Amino acid sequence: MAHSTVSVQSAMVLAPDNFKQNMWSTGVCDCCDDMGICCCGFWCTYCLMCQTSENFGECLCLPLLEICFGGILHPITFAMRSSMRERYKIMGSMQDDCCAVTCCPVCVWCQMARELKARRQNLVVINSTVHTIHQQPQAFNQQPQAFNQPTQAVNMGYQSPGYQ
């Protein structure tokens, strides 16, 4: 009977010393720090908003809901900024977020895009030692629990070569 080998690697993610985790990497008005993001925010604001939302792990179309508020209120921008601040443990308050969003929502989206870009580039992965685990192979004559009933496999139109 053959043995299989599984290698398990643990990794630790660290931010460099020059990366302050409790502060925004750039200010709201530091649009010129990244001209690509600045131009995208100026010429195609909703493209920047949707891309930033997706990069943050939210729905791509979420920022488009702000169209419903006629440009007067910016609840999605406020929610995204507050959520980003909480996720990355950035100092500030909801009052600060509200003031920034009310004054210049496009600048806030540019700041959030720069923050995501900075956090993506500044991560350092440190691998520790590799632990090798030897496992006995599983017997192939046992049926998985999902296919205990023969009619279930037939109804799905799937017949595995190892199962009868």
ABEGO torsion letter per residue (X at the ends): XBBBBBBBBBBBBBBBAABBAABBABBAAAAAABAAAAAAAAABAAAAAAAAAAAAGBBAAAAAAAAAAGGABBAAAAAAAAAAAAAAGBBEBAAAAAAAAAABAAAAAAAAAAAAAAAAAABBBBBBBBBBBBBBBBBAABBBAAAABAAAAAAAGBBBAABX
